[in-house]
Amino acid sequence: MSRISVRGFAVASATAVTAVGSVVGVASGSTAQTNDAEATANGTTLLADIPAGQQAQVQTASLTQQAETMAIAADATAKKDAEEAARKAAAETAIAKKKEAAEKAEREAKERAEAKAAASRDAARDASEIAVQASYTVAEVQAIARQMVPADQFQCFSNIVNHESTWNYRAVNPSSGAYGLVQALPGSKMASAGADWQTNPATQIKWGLNYMNDRYGSPCGAWSFWQANNWY
């Protein structure tokens, strides 16, 4: 049988050492005791020097401890891998949710903008349905504007018109020649909305609304610019 060294095992303690001392002492006298002392001092017990039954116990204990150590190491590695996988999955989920939320917000903003633009276009097309009169009071002009301008944009539109013409659809700027409710310059630009641009406030409103939407995105966008520059 080969001589295998086993260090630091509790199993090869009192009983094993005693057995080794007895066997070797009988065979070799004091020399064996000296060898035994040296082996003990070196902290090494030779497996071949231990009786067969105790060898089996030592080997079993060794294998059991090795198996337990390997199992503990495997459990620790598996736990670490699982935690890392969970962190990675959580991070990927968070990124995906953030991206999805951003895309949803962008879609909703685009849909709102398109809805407002469509509402404004639809309102502008309704100008032709408003009955033409020989003349209009300020209240009548404002009523027409309320029918044509989206409700959430009316106040901004009204602010601009109030500053530009005080709701006088025949207003003329003596210096520049700007004309009408929204002070188009030149006034003839409003002909693109209708040939009656000089006398019909609905035509002027239609043109002004289209101008604000095209250039500033909405009447409120135009009003924000007006406040910063005193013109639009």
Summary of the structure (lengths in Angstrom):
residues: 232
radius of gyration: 48.7
end to end distance: 104.7
largest distance: 141.6
contacts: 630
relative contact order: 0.07
helix: 72%
strand: 4%
